[in-house]
């Protein structure tokens, strides 16, 4: 009859080891996923920052050029602002799903790797 407790103890020890291993594996998988998503986001943000800086300087140049052509510098800034207002409204009303869906899919695919 002494063999029975040893079988249960062995089974319990193996189940405990399996549980700890599964927990550690889950932690490592979560860490990997977080690292991949974070590095991807940082890389994309740095590219977006550089493009934004280029667009800012370019837009100031266009606004000054248009203002010079029209005789008043602030006319150029009004025209550039109106362009961005129209572009923003088009993006919001017509292309919102076109931008949202690929971005969501990117985040989900990175999280499931």
C-alpha positions as CSV (number, residue, x, y, z in Angstrom):
1,X,0.0,0.0,0.0
2,X,2.9,2.3,0.3
3,X,3.4,2.5,-3.5
4,X,0.1,4.4,-3.9
5,X,1.2,7.7,-2.1
6,X,4.4,7.7,-4.2
7,X,2.5,7.5,-7.4
8,X,0.3,10.4,-6.4
9,X,3.2,12.4,-5.1
10,X,5.1,11.9,-8.3
11,X,2.0,12.9,-10.3
12,X,1.5,16.0,-8.2
13,X,5.2,16.9,-8.5
14,X,5.0,16.6,-12.3
15,X,1.8,18.6,-12.5
16,X,3.4,21.3,-10.3
17,X,6.5,21.4,-12.5
18,X,4.4,21.5,-15.6
19,X,2.4,24.4,-14.2
20,X,5.6,26.4,-13.3
21,X,7.1,25.7,-16.7
22,X,3.9,26.8,-18.4
23,X,3.8,30.0,-16.3
24,X,7.4,30.8,-17.1
25,X,6.9,30.2,-20.8
26,X,3.8,32.5,-20.8
27,X,5.9,35.2,-19.2
28,X,8.6,34.9,-21.8
29,X,6.1,34.8,-24.6
30,X,4.5,38.0,-23.2
31,X,7.9,39.7,-22.9
32,X,8.8,38.8,-26.5
33,X,5.5,40.1,-27.8
34,X,5.9,43.3,-25.8
35,X,9.4,43.8,-27.1
36,X,8.5,43.2,-30.7
37,X,5.6,45.6,-30.5
38,X,7.5,48.3,-28.6
39,X,10.5,48.2,-31.0
40,X,8.2,48.3,-34.0
41,X,6.3,51.3,-32.5
42,X,9.6,53.1,-31.7
43,X,10.9,52.6,-35.2
44,X,7.7,53.8,-36.8
45,X,7.5,56.8,-34.5
46,X,11.0,57.9,-35.4
47,X,10.2,57.7,-39.1
48,X,6.9,59.5,-38.6
49,X,8.8,62.2,-36.6
50,X,11.3,62.7,-39.5
51,X,8.6,62.9,-42.1
52,X,6.6,65.3,-39.9
53,X,9.6,67.6,-39.6
54,X,10.1,67.6,-43.3
55,X,6.4,68.3,-43.9
56,X,6.5,71.1,-41.4
57,X,9.4,72.9,-43.0
58,X,8.1,72.2,-46.5
59,X,4.6,73.6,-45.6
60,X,6.1,76.8,-44.2
61,X,8.1,77.2,-47.4
62,X,5.0,76.6,-49.5
63,X,2.9,79.0,-47.4
64,X,5.6,81.7,-47.7
65,X,5.9,81.2,-51.4
66,X,2.1,81.4,-51.9
67,X,1.9,84.4,-49.6
68,X,4.6,86.1,-51.7
69,X,2.7,85.4,-54.9
70,X,-0.5,86.7,-53.5
71,X,1.0,89.8,-51.9
72,X,0.3,89.0,-48.2
73,X,2.2,86.3,-46.4
74,X,-0.8,85.2,-44.3
75,X,-2.8,84.4,-47.4
76,X,-0.3,81.5,-48.0
77,X,-0.8,80.2,-44.5
78,X,-4.6,80.4,-44.9
79,X,-4.4,78.4,-48.1
80,X,-2.1,75.7,-46.6
81,X,-4.4,75.5,-43.5
82,X,-7.5,75.1,-45.7
83,X,-5.8,72.3,-47.6
84,X,-5.1,70.4,-44.4
85,X,-8.6,71.0,-43.2
86,X,-10.0,69.5,-46.4
87,X,-7.5,66.6,-46.3
88,X,-8.3,65.9,-42.7
89,X,-12.0,65.9,-43.3
90,X,-11.6,63.5,-46.3
91,X,-9.4,61.2,-44.1
92,X,-11.9,61.3,-41.3
93,X,-15.1,60.7,-43.2
94,X,-13.9,58.5,-46.2
95,X,-10.6,56.8,-45.4
96,X,-11.0,56.2,-41.6
97,X,-11.6,52.5,-42.1
98,X,-8.9,52.3,-44.7
99,X,-6.4,53.4,-42.1
100,X,-7.8,51.8,-39.0
101,X,-8.1,48.2,-40.3
102,X,-4.5,47.7,-41.5
103,X,-3.2,49.3,-38.3
104,X,-5.3,47.0,-36.2
105,X,-4.2,44.0,-38.2
106,X,-0.5,45.0,-37.8
107,X,-0.8,45.2,-34.0
108,X,-2.7,41.9,-33.8
109,X,-0.3,40.1,-36.1
110,X,2.7,41.4,-34.0
111,X,1.0,40.3,-30.8
112,X,0.2,36.8,-32.1
113,X,3.7,36.0,-33.2
